[in-house]
Amino acid sequence: MSAAATLSVRNLSIMFGGVHAVEDVSFDVNPGEIFAIIGPNGAGKSTIFNLISRLYEPSNGSIHYGEHDLLKLPAHKIVKTGIARTFQNIELFEQATVLQNLLVGRHSHSSGNPLTDFAFLPGVKRSELEHRRKVEDIIDLLEIAQYRDERISDLSYGARKNVELARALCAEPSLLLLDEPASGLNNEETDDVGFWLEDIKHDLGVTLVMVEHDMNLVGSIADRVMAINDGRLITIGTPEEVRENAEVQQAYLGVSP
């Protein structure tokens, strides 16, 4: 696992069709914290994730993770810096098993040498066994052993969300971006997600940044919260401070100041 570092975003902006989806947003995420991004639909939350992941090119600003200037890297190399993510719309191989999907999450730790992989030399065999051990550790952490050999297409929505989280963890990230981890889950499943995210923070030492609408979940586990609206930063603070902010109440909770 890469060493935890500070995620530093400065003056980040992007426009779509002449409209600012994100406008001059700056924030830091400290190593080892749970940082939540909240805001109404269309506020620019997932766009920030797509900018960090290099799926979008910003029109202005900088993004650094520790010593890495992310804007100098292509999307496929972001995972090498220690960053992994989940998506608002689940991105899994539907006809593959849970185990197969999780092993895909280990691709960033493969040798990258087709010849040695094809020959299945002793070093490759040891590496494959280590990949399997790492995957089994994540299966145990998220309590999904009963799904190990099930096809993704046969799983419930909640189970699929857990598998996507597990696959991201299999990359051994130091920073994990979670796009609405509780979306579509019932109260019991959401409580489980909260427990797992705290375990991931404390047991694995992973820094978490999550986009989330469930304010109960945000309030129970987030160390700090950033509220945005119409692509612009409103405020950053503790869950309590953000909840009491008059502009947040107006923009996100529909309460007049």
C-alpha positions as CSV (number, residue, x, y, z in Angstrom):
1,M,0.0,0.0,0.0
2,S,1.2,3.5,-0.8
3,A,1.9,5.8,2.1
4,A,-0.9,8.1,3.0
5,A,-0.5,11.6,1.8
6,T,-2.4,14.9,1.6
7,L,-4.8,15.4,-1.3
8,S,-4.5,19.1,-2.3
9,V,-6.9,20.7,-4.7
10,R,-6.5,24.3,-5.7
11,N,-8.7,26.6,-7.8
12,L,-10.3,23.6,-9.6
13,S,-12.6,24.5,-12.5
14,I,-14.3,22.9,-15.5
15,M,-16.9,24.0,-17.9
16,F,-19.5,22.0,-19.9
17,G,-21.2,23.9,-22.7
18,G,-20.2,27.2,-21.4
19,V,-21.5,26.4,-17.9
20,H,-19.2,26.0,-14.9
21,A,-19.8,22.5,-13.4
22,V,-17.0,23.2,-10.9
23,E,-15.8,26.7,-10.3
24,D,-12.6,27.7,-8.4
25,V,-12.9,25.0,-5.7
26,S,-10.0,24.5,-3.3
27,F,-9.7,22.0,-0.4
28,D,-7.3,19.6,1.3
29,V,-7.9,16.1,2.6
30,N,-5.6,15.1,5.4
31,P,-4.1,11.6,5.7
32,G,-6.3,9.3,7.8
33,E,-9.5,11.3,7.8
34,I,-13.0,10.7,6.4
35,F,-13.9,13.7,4.2
36,A,-17.4,14.1,2.9
37,I,-18.6,16.2,-0.1
38,I,-22.3,17.1,0.0
39,G,-24.6,19.2,-2.1
40,P,-27.8,19.0,-4.1
41,N,-28.0,17.0,-7.4
42,G,-26.0,18.6,-10.1
43,A,-23.8,20.5,-7.6
44,G,-20.6,19.1,-9.1
45,K,-19.7,16.5,-6.5
46,S,-19.1,13.5,-8.9
47,T,-17.4,15.9,-11.4
48,I,-14.8,16.6,-8.7
49,F,-14.2,12.9,-8.4
50,N,-13.9,12.6,-12.2
51,L,-11.4,15.4,-12.3
52,I,-9.3,13.7,-9.6
53,S,-9.5,10.4,-11.4
54,R,-8.4,12.1,-14.7
55,L,-11.6,11.2,-16.5
56,Y,-12.1,14.9,-17.1
57,E,-9.5,17.6,-17.9
58,P,-10.0,20.8,-15.8
59,S,-10.0,24.2,-17.4
60,N,-8.0,25.6,-14.5
61,G,-6.5,24.5,-11.2
62,S,-4.2,21.9,-9.7
63,I,-4.5,18.5,-8.0
64,H,-1.7,17.0,-6.0
65,Y,-1.6,13.8,-4.0
66,G,1.5,13.9,-1.9
67,E,4.4,14.3,-4.4
68,H,2.3,13.4,-7.4
69,D,0.9,16.0,-9.7
70,L,-2.2,14.2,-10.9
71,L,-2.8,16.5,-13.9
72,K,0.5,15.2,-15.4
73,L,-0.8,11.6,-15.3
74,P,-3.1,9.7,-17.5
75,A,-6.2,8.1,-15.9
76,H,-4.8,4.5,-16.0
77,K,-1.8,5.6,-13.9
78,I,-3.7,7.2,-11.1
79,V,-4.1,3.9,-9.2
80,K,-0.3,3.7,-9.0
81,T,-0.3,6.8,-6.9
82,G,-2.4,5.0,-4.3
83,I,-5.8,6.3,-5.3
84,A,-8.8,4.0,-6.0
85,R,-12.5,4.8,-6.4
86,T,-16.0,3.5,-6.7
87,F,-18.7,4.8,-9.0
88,Q,-22.2,6.1,-8.6
89,N,-23.3,3.6,-11.2
90,I,-21.8,0.2,-10.2
91,E,-19.0,-0.8,-12.6
92,L,-18.5,-4.6,-12.3
93,F,-18.2,-7.5,-14.7
94,E,-21.7,-8.8,-14.6
95,Q,-21.0,-12.4,-15.8
96,A,-17.9,-12.9,-13.7
97,T,-17.9,-14.2,-10.1
98,V,-17.3,-12.0,-7.1
99,L,-13.8,-13.6,-6.7
100,Q,-12.9,-12.9,-10.3
101,N,-14.0,-9.3,-10.0
102,L,-11.9,-8.8,-6.9
103,L,-8.8,-10.3,-8.5
104,V,-9.2,-7.8,-11.3
105,G,-8.8,-5.2,-8.5
106,R,-5.2,-6.5,-8.0
107,H,-4.2,-5.7,-11.6
108,S,-2.1,-2.7,-10.5
109,H,0.1,-5.0,-8.5
110,S,0.7,-7.5,-11.3
111,S,4.2,-7.9,-12.8
112,G,3.3,-6.4,-16.1
113,N,5.6,-8.9,-17.9
114,P,3.6,-11.2,-20.2
115,L,6.5,-13.6,-20.8
116,T,7.0,-14.4,-17.1
117,D,3.3,-14.6,-16.5
118,F,2.8,-17.0,-19.4
119,A,5.7,-19.2,-18.2
120,F,4.2,-19.2,-14.7
121,L,7.6,-19.1,-13.1
122,P,7.9,-19.6,-9.3
123,G,7.9,-15.8,-8.7
124,V,4.7,-15.5,-10.6
125,K,3.1,-18.3,-8.6
126,R,4.1,-16.7,-5.3
127,S,2.6,-13.4,-6.6
128,E,-0.7,-15.1,-7.5
129,L,-0.9,-16.7,-4.1
130,E,-0.3,-13.3,-2.5
131,H,-3.0,-11.7,-4.7
132,R,-5.4,-14.4,-3.5
133,R,-4.5,-13.8,0.1
134,K,-5.0,-10.1,-0.2
135,V,-8.4,-10.7,-1.8
136,E,-9.5,-13.1,0.9
137,D,-8.5,-10.6,3.6
138,I,-10.9,-8.0,2.0
139,I,-13.6,-10.7,1.7
140,D,-13.3,-11.3,5.4
141,L,-13.3,-7.6,6.2
142,L,-16.5,-6.8,4.4
143,E,-18.1,-10.2,5.3
144,I,-18.9,-11.2,1.7
145,A,-17.6,-14.8,1.9
146,Q,-21.0,-16.2,1.1
147,Y,-20.9,-14.4,-2.3
148,R,-17.4,-15.5,-3.3
149,D,-18.4,-17.8,-6.1
150,E,-21.6,-16.0,-7.1
151,R,-21.9,-14.2,-10.4
152,I,-22.4,-10.5,-10.1
153,S,-25.6,-10.6,-12.1
154,D,-27.2,-12.9,-9.5
155,L,-26.5,-10.5,-6.6
156,S,-28.8,-8.0,-5.0
157,Y,-28.0,-4.3,-5.4
158,G,-26.7,-3.9,-1.9
159,A,-24.4,-6.9,-2.3
160,R,-23.1,-5.4,-5.6
161,K,-22.3,-2.2,-3.8
162,N,-20.3,-4.1,-1.3
163,V,-18.4,-6.0,-4.0
164,E,-17.5,-2.7,-5.8
165,L,-16.1,-1.4,-2.5
166,A,-14.2,-4.6,-2.0
167,R,-12.7,-4.5,-5.5
168,A,-11.5,-0.9,-4.9
169,L,-9.8,-2.0,-1.6
170,C,-8.1,-4.9,-3.4
171,A,-5.9,-2.3,-5.1
172,E,-4.5,-1.5,-1.6
173,P,-5.2,2.3,-1.9
174,S,-4.1,4.8,0.6
175,L,-6.8,7.2,-0.6
176,L,-10.3,5.9,-1.5
177,L,-12.9,7.9,-3.4
178,L,-16.4,6.7,-2.7
179,D,-19.2,8.0,-4.9
180,E,-22.5,7.7,-3.0
181,P,-21.6,4.5,-1.1
182,A,-25.0,4.3,0.6
183,S,-27.1,5.2,-2.5
184,G,-30.0,2.7,-2.9
185,L,-29.3,0.9,0.4
186,N,-31.8,0.3,3.2
187,N,-31.2,1.6,6.7
188,E,-29.5,-1.7,7.9
189,E,-27.3,-1.8,4.8
190,T,-26.3,1.8,5.3
191,D,-25.4,1.2,9.0
192,D,-23.2,-1.7,7.8
193,V,-21.5,0.6,5.3
194,G,-20.8,3.1,8.1
195,F,-19.1,0.4,10.2
196,W,-17.0,-0.8,7.3
197,L,-15.8,2.6,6.4
198,E,-14.7,3.3,9.9
199,D,-12.9,-0.1,9.9
200,I,-11.3,0.8,6.6
201,K,-10.0,4.0,8.1
202,H,-8.8,2.6,11.4
203,D,-7.7,-0.9,10.5
204,L,-6.3,-0.3,7.0
205,G,-5.2,3.3,7.5
206,V,-7.0,4.4,4.3
207,T,-8.0,8.0,3.8
208,L,-11.6,8.3,2.6
209,V,-13.3,10.9,0.5
210,M,-17.0,10.3,-0.1
211,V,-19.8,12.0,-2.0
212,E,-23.0,11.2,-0.1
213,H,-26.6,12.4,0.3
214,D,-27.3,10.5,3.4
215,M,-26.7,13.1,6.1
216,N,-27.1,10.6,8.9
217,L,-24.2,8.6,7.6
218,V,-22.2,11.8,6.9
219,G,-22.8,13.1,10.4
220,S,-21.9,9.8,12.1
221,I,-18.6,9.1,10.4
222,A,-17.2,12.1,8.6
223,D,-14.4,14.1,10.3
224,R,-14.9,17.1,8.0
225,V,-17.5,18.0,5.3
226,M,-17.3,20.2,2.3
227,A,-20.6,21.6,1.0
228,I,-20.9,22.8,-2.6
229,N,-23.7,24.2,-4.8
230,D,-23.8,25.0,-8.5
231,G,-20.1,24.0,-8.7
232,R,-19.0,26.5,-6.0
233,L,-17.7,25.9,-2.5
234,I,-20.0,27.0,0.2
235,T,-18.1,25.9,3.4
236,I,-15.8,23.3,4.9
237,G,-16.1,22.2,8.5
238,T,-17.2,19.6,11.0
239,P,-20.6,17.9,10.2
240,E,-22.1,20.1,12.9
241,E,-20.6,23.3,11.6
242,V,-21.8,22.6,8.0
243,R,-25.2,21.5,9.2
244,E,-25.7,24.9,10.9
245,N,-24.5,26.9,8.0
246,A,-27.4,29.1,6.7
247,E,-26.3,28.8,3.1
248,V,-26.1,25.0,3.3
249,Q,-29.5,24.9,4.8
250,Q,-30.9,27.0,2.0
251,A,-29.1,25.2,-0.8
252,Y,-29.1,21.6,0.4
253,L,-31.8,21.2,3.0
254,G,-34.3,23.7,1.5
255,V,-34.5,25.8,4.6
256,S,-34.6,29.6,4.2
257,P,-31.9,31.5,6.2
